[in-house]
Amino acid sequence: MTSSAILSHPIEPIATLPIDNALAEALLSSLAEYGEQLHGRRLWLACSGGRDSLALAALCVQLYQQSKLPFLPQLLHVNHGLQADSGAWAQHVAQWAKVQNIPCRILRAQVDGHDEQAARQARYDVMRAQLNQDDVLLLAHHADDQAETVLMRLIQGAGVNGLSAMQPWRIQTQGTHRIALWRPWLTIKRTNISAYAQRLKLPYIDDPTNDAGDNVRSGLRRDIMPILASYNSNVIDNIARSAQLLSDAQLIINAQAGEDLQQIEIASLQLPPAQRALNIDKLQKLPIYRQRQLLHYWLAQDEPLPPAKQLVDDVLSLSQRDDNDHQTALFWQGRKASYTIRRYRQQLYRLSSDWLKWLELPLTEQTQSLLIHTEPNPIGADVHADERQSVPINLRNDDKFAWQLQILPNEVAPLLESYNVESDKDKLKITFAPLGRNQRVQTALASRPQAGKKLYQTLGIPSWLRESLMVVSVAFMNKESSENALLENDCPIELPILLLSPFGSWVLNAERLTNTINNSYSIDRAIKSHLILHSSF
């Protein structure tokens, strides 16, 4: 209809008109399947005013009036201003909703471009911004849309996941914002919806770009689908069924990849989505097809869209190299973030760009004075003796991550006993200083002090973490020192006890250290390192 025809067309209430049984059964069946997920959530219906979305809105009104649908969704119409009649369409949808007593909200969107994909993205963005956390967006996609989507992805070279096309229920997450997309009509053909709309005399809008547009979907709908239907009249149903079978197959593949990942991912290095790591030796024990599927699954974690086949192949080749060159880096721009894939020794890493930038932040030396007491809550004490209370230290912090230590003062005191030093154990301080490039330290893994490249190789520290090493030293007053020396930072005894990275720690050997194993246990209890993810990206 033209704008003038739309505005002059009489709008009648449709609640008392006949219901289409097939369309109603599909909606109610889907409601029964996802009823638990829908419970307590606010429901919106994306309504362009076209045949499909207006028919779904009409059916919701009818079923609600008959008490067969427990809720009435609120319509969302987006006016993106790309058509001369866009304003008239928005006015028409609002008027139709008012007559049917269904709530409606009109939104405006700014489109970056003039193609259908840009308009679609703008519509989803403005609707997503309108929805609250865990709201549900009801969509009128049907079997014809599903068949077109499968063909579009087929000619783009999609795999099983892509060819499974649209899902009837999908959780969509952007940052920390999460909504659900609900498509109950994926088994319903366009012809059934058209017949229902005509019986109800729905004043739906015909968007000329749907069939006459120059995008791939319009071309498939206009030129290809009629030809396929001439070979097999059930082509729409058959392709939709194939999409469902492929969706089931993808669930099986994901389950297998998930089991493989549990065995191969290096759990101690997990900080999703900043740094993920795989054990290459374990990866190579799998058949090559499972290696490829696992890498595809592993790379795509935290991302709404899977990586390209070429990237998976490149990562597989990287894992198969047997040289000592650890400089090769593969780059992937995902939908939510960008990533670098690297290999160090026999481990594969997927590193977010935000994480790598965060690691470049400067580290500064910090000192924490501690007063150790044996009586609980002493008057004037800086730190209570209760072991459950800790002193926090932020080594590096911004809006993405925080590297924080928790110090238990009364766990630090017993460490001094290992050094056989006569001291006032209630007066000490702990220093956290960046490891100097030429600073020599000795860990339990080496027979002598090391610095630089030798130290990194001994500890197995990849290049991107080497500027994030901190030396933890304990300094204390002996009985011959003046009582005020601690406050004047004049500490005659200072011993390095720990080397820290954001993901690991190594006990340092000192002259008076008597028992490495016992000290390792004590230090781990006394100083706990935590890397905290402030927000997703």
Backbone hydrogen bonds, N-H to C=O, Kabsch-Sander energy under -0.5 kcal/mol:
donor,donor_aa,acceptor,acceptor_aa,energy
6,I,2,T,-2.5
7,L,3,S,-2.5
8,S,4,S,-1.6
9,H,5,A,-1.1
9,H,6,I,-0.6
12,E,10,P,-0.6
17,L,14,I,-1.3
21,N,19,I,-0.6
24,A,20,D,-2.4
25,E,21,N,-2.9
26,A,22,A,-2.0
27,L,23,L,-2.0
28,L,24,A,-2.9
29,S,25,E,-2.5
30,S,26,A,-2.0
31,L,27,L,-2.1
32,A,28,L,-2.1
33,E,29,S,-1.8
34,Y,30,S,-2.4
35,G,31,L,-0.5
38,L,34,Y,-2.0
39,H,35,G,-1.4
41,R,38,L,-2.2
44,W,136,V,-2.8
45,L,74,Q,-2.5
46,A,138,L,-2.1
47,C,45,L,-0.7
47,C,76,L,-2.8
48,S,46,A,-0.6
51,R,205,I,-0.5
54,L,50,G,-2.3
55,A,51,R,-2.1
56,L,52,D,-2.1
57,A,53,S,-2.2
58,A,54,L,-2.4
59,L,55,A,-2.5
60,C,56,L,-2.1
61,V,57,A,-2.0
62,Q,58,A,-2.4
63,L,59,L,-2.9
64,Y,60,C,-2.2
65,Q,61,V,-2.4
66,Q,62,Q,-1.4
67,S,64,Y,-1.6
68,K,63,L,-2.8
69,L,63,L,-1.4
74,Q,43,L,-2.0
75,L,103,P,-3.1
76,L,45,L,-2.7
77,H,105,R,-2.4
79,N,77,H,-0.6
79,N,107,L,-3.6
80,H,78,V,-0.8
86,S,83,Q,-1.5
89,W,85,D,-2.4
90,A,86,S,-2.1
91,Q,87,G,-2.1
92,H,88,A,-2.3
93,V,89,W,-2.6
94,A,90,A,-2.2
95,Q,91,Q,-2.1
96,W,92,H,-2.7
97,A,93,V,-2.4
98,K,94,A,-1.9
99,V,95,Q,-2.0
100,Q,96,W,-1.8
101,N,97,A,-0.6
101,N,98,K,-0.8
102,I,97,A,-2.4
105,R,75,L,-2.2
107,L,77,H,-3.3
107,L,105,R,-0.5
109,A,79,N,-1.7
111,V,109,A,-0.6
113,G,111,V,-1.4
119,A,115,D,-2.0
120,R,116,E,-2.7
121,Q,117,Q,-2.5
122,A,118,A,-2.2
123,R,119,A,-2.3
124,Y,120,R,-2.4
125,D,121,Q,-2.4
126,V,122,A,-2.3
127,M,123,R,-2.2
128,R,124,Y,-2.8
129,A,125,D,-1.9
130,Q,126,V,-0.9
131,L,127,M,-1.4
134,D,178,R,-4.1
135,D,132,N,-2.0
136,V,42,R,-2.6
137,L,180,A,-3.1
138,L,44,W,-3.8
138,L,136,V,-0.6
139,L,182,W,-2.8
143,A,185,W,-0.6
143,A,188,I,-3.0
146,Q,142,H,-2.2
147,A,143,A,-2.6
148,E,144,D,-2.4
149,T,145,D,-2.3
150,V,146,Q,-2.4
151,L,147,A,-2.2
152,M,148,E,-2.6
153,R,149,T,-2.4
154,L,150,V,-2.1
155,I,151,L,-2.2
156,Q,152,M,-0.7
157,G,154,L,-1.3
158,A,153,R,-2.7
163,L,159,G,-2.5
164,S,160,V,-1.0
164,S,161,N,-0.5
165,A,162,G,-1.4
170,R,181,L,-2.0
172,Q,170,R,-0.5
172,Q,179,I,-3.0
173,T,171,I,-0.5
174,Q,177,H,-2.9
177,H,174,Q,-2.1
179,I,172,Q,-2.6
180,A,135,D,-2.3
181,L,170,R,-3.0
182,W,137,L,-2.5
182,W,180,A,-0.5
183,R,168,P,-3.0
186,L,183,R,-0.7
188,I,185,W,-1.8
193,I,189,K,-1.4
194,S,190,R,-2.6
195,A,191,T,-2.3
196,Y,192,N,-1.9
197,A,193,I,-2.6
198,Q,194,S,-2.3
199,R,195,A,-2.1
200,L,196,Y,-2.0
201,K,198,Q,-0.6
202,L,197,A,-2.6
204,Y,202,L,-2.0
205,I,49,G,-2.9
207,D,205,I,-0.8
210,N,207,D,-1.8
212,A,208,P,-1.6
213,G,209,T,-1.1
219,G,215,N,-2.0
220,L,216,V,-2.6
221,R,217,R,-2.5
222,R,218,S,-2.5
223,D,219,G,-3.0
224,I,219,G,-0.9
224,I,220,L,-0.6
225,M,220,L,-3.0
228,L,224,I,-2.4
229,A,225,M,-2.5
230,S,226,P,-1.2
231,Y,227,I,-0.8
231,Y,228,L,-0.8
232,N,228,L,-1.8
235,V,232,N,-1.6
238,N,234,N,-2.8
239,I,235,V,-2.5
240,A,236,I,-2.3
241,R,237,D,-2.3
242,S,238,N,-2.3
243,A,239,I,-2.3
244,Q,240,A,-1.7
245,L,241,R,-2.4
246,L,242,S,-2.7
247,S,243,A,-2.0
248,D,244,Q,-2.1
249,A,245,L,-2.3
250,Q,246,L,-2.3
251,L,247,S,-1.6
252,I,248,D,-1.6
253,I,249,A,-2.4
254,N,250,Q,-2.8
255,A,251,L,-2.1
256,Q,252,I,-2.2
257,A,253,I,-2.8
258,G,254,N,-2.8
259,E,255,A,-2.0
260,D,256,Q,-2.4
261,L,257,A,-2.6
262,Q,258,G,-1.7
263,Q,259,E,-1.0
263,Q,260,D,-0.6
264,I,260,D,-1.5
265,E,261,L,-3.1
266,I,277,A,-2.3
267,A,265,E,-1.1
269,L,266,I,-1.6
270,Q,267,A,-1.8
271,L,275,Q,-1.1
274,A,271,L,-2.5
275,Q,271,L,-1.0
276,R,350,R,-2.1
278,L,348,L,-2.4
279,N,264,I,-2.2
280,I,278,L,-0.7
280,I,346,Q,-2.4
281,D,346,Q,-0.6
283,L,279,N,-2.1
284,Q,280,I,-2.5
285,K,282,K,-1.0
286,L,283,L,-1.6
290,R,287,P,-0.7
291,Q,287,P,-2.1
292,R,288,I,-2.2
293,Q,289,Y,-2.0
294,L,290,R,-2.5
295,L,291,Q,-2.5
296,H,292,R,-2.2
297,Y,293,Q,-2.3
298,W,294,L,-3.3
299,L,295,L,-2.7
300,A,296,H,-1.5
301,Q,298,W,-0.9
303,E,300,A,-2.1
312,V,308,A,-1.8
313,D,309,K,-2.5
314,D,310,Q,-2.3
315,V,311,L,-2.6
316,L,312,V,-2.4
317,S,313,D,-2.3
318,L,314,D,-2.1
319,S,315,V,-2.1
320,Q,316,L,-1.1
321,R,317,S,-0.5
321,R,318,L,-0.8
326,H,324,N,-0.8
330,L,341,I,-2.5
332,W,339,Y,-2.5
334,G,332,W,-0.9
334,G,337,A,-2.0
339,Y,332,W,-2.9
340,T,351,L,-2.9
341,I,330,L,-3.1
342,R,340,T,-0.5
342,R,349,Y,-2.0
343,R,328,T,-0.6
344,Y,347,Q,-2.3
347,Q,344,Y,-1.1
348,L,278,L,-2.1
349,Y,342,R,-3.3
350,R,276,R,-2.7
351,L,340,T,-3.1
351,L,349,Y,-0.6
352,S,274,A,-2.6
353,S,338,S,-2.6
356,L,352,S,-2.0
357,K,353,S,-2.3
358,W,354,D,-2.1
359,L,355,W,-1.9
360,E,356,L,-0.6
360,E,357,K,-1.0
361,L,358,W,-1.6
366,Q,432,F,-2.5
368,Q,430,I,-2.8
370,L,428,L,-2.8
372,I,370,L,-0.6
372,I,426,D,-0.7
381,A,378,P,-1.7
389,Q,386,D,-1.7
391,V,407,I,-2.8
393,I,405,L,-2.3
395,L,393,I,-0.7
395,L,403,W,-2.6
396,R,403,W,-1.2
398,D,401,F,-2.2
402,A,532,I,-2.0
403,W,396,R,-3.2
404,Q,402,A,-0.7
404,Q,530,H,-3.0
405,L,393,I,-3.0
406,Q,528,K,-2.4
407,I,391,V,-2.5
407,I,405,L,-0.5
408,L,406,Q,-0.5
408,L,526,A,-2.5
411,E,408,L,-2.1
412,V,408,L,-1.1
412,V,409,P,-0.8
413,A,409,P,-1.5
415,L,412,V,-1.5
416,L,412,V,-0.6
416,L,413,A,-1.5
417,E,414,P,-0.8
418,S,414,P,-0.5
418,S,415,L,-1.2
419,Y,416,L,-1.4
420,N,417,E,-1.0
421,V,416,L,-0.9
423,S,421,V,-0.8
424,D,477,M,-2.0
425,K,423,S,-1.3
427,K,424,D,-2.1
428,L,370,L,-1.7
429,K,475,A,-3.3
430,I,368,Q,-2.6
431,T,473,S,-2.9
432,F,366,Q,-3.1
433,A,431,T,-0.5
433,A,471,V,-2.2
435,L,469,L,-2.5
439,Q,436,G,-1.1
441,V,439,Q,-0.5
441,V,450,Q,-2.6
443,T,441,V,-0.5
444,A,507,V,-1.0
446,A,443,T,-1.6
450,Q,441,V,-2.9
454,K,451,A,-0.9
455,L,451,A,-0.7
456,Y,452,G,-2.3
457,Q,453,K,-2.5
458,T,454,K,-2.3
459,L,455,L,-2.3
460,G,456,Y,-1.2
461,I,456,Y,-2.1
465,L,462,P,-1.7
466,R,463,S,-1.1
468,S,465,L,-1.7
469,L,466,R,-0.5
470,M,500,L,-2.4
471,V,433,A,-3.3
472,V,470,M,-0.5
472,V,498,L,-3.3
473,S,431,T,-2.6
473,S,471,V,-0.6
474,V,495,L,-2.7
475,A,429,K,-3.2
476,F,493,I,-1.8
477,M,427,K,-1.6
479,K,422,E,-1.0
481,S,478,N,-1.5
485,A,482,S,-1.4
488,E,484,N,-1.3
489,N,486,L,-1.5
490,D,485,A,-2.6
491,C,489,N,-0.8
493,I,476,F,-0.9
494,E,492,P,-0.5
495,L,474,V,-2.7
497,I,472,V,-2.9
498,L,472,V,-1.7
499,L,506,W,-2.4
500,L,470,M,-3.1
501,S,504,G,-2.9
504,G,501,S,-0.6
506,W,499,L,-2.5
508,L,497,I,-1.7
509,N,442,Q,-2.7
513,L,510,A,-1.2
519,N,515,N,-2.5
520,S,516,T,-2.6
521,Y,517,I,-2.1
522,S,518,N,-2.4
523,I,519,N,-3.3
524,D,520,S,-2.2
525,R,521,Y,-1.6
526,A,522,S,-2.3
527,I,523,I,-2.9
528,K,406,Q,-2.4
529,S,527,I,-0.5
530,H,404,Q,-3.2
532,I,402,A,-3.3
532,I,530,H,-0.6
534,H,400,K,-3.3
534,H,532,I,-0.7
535,S,400,K,-1.0
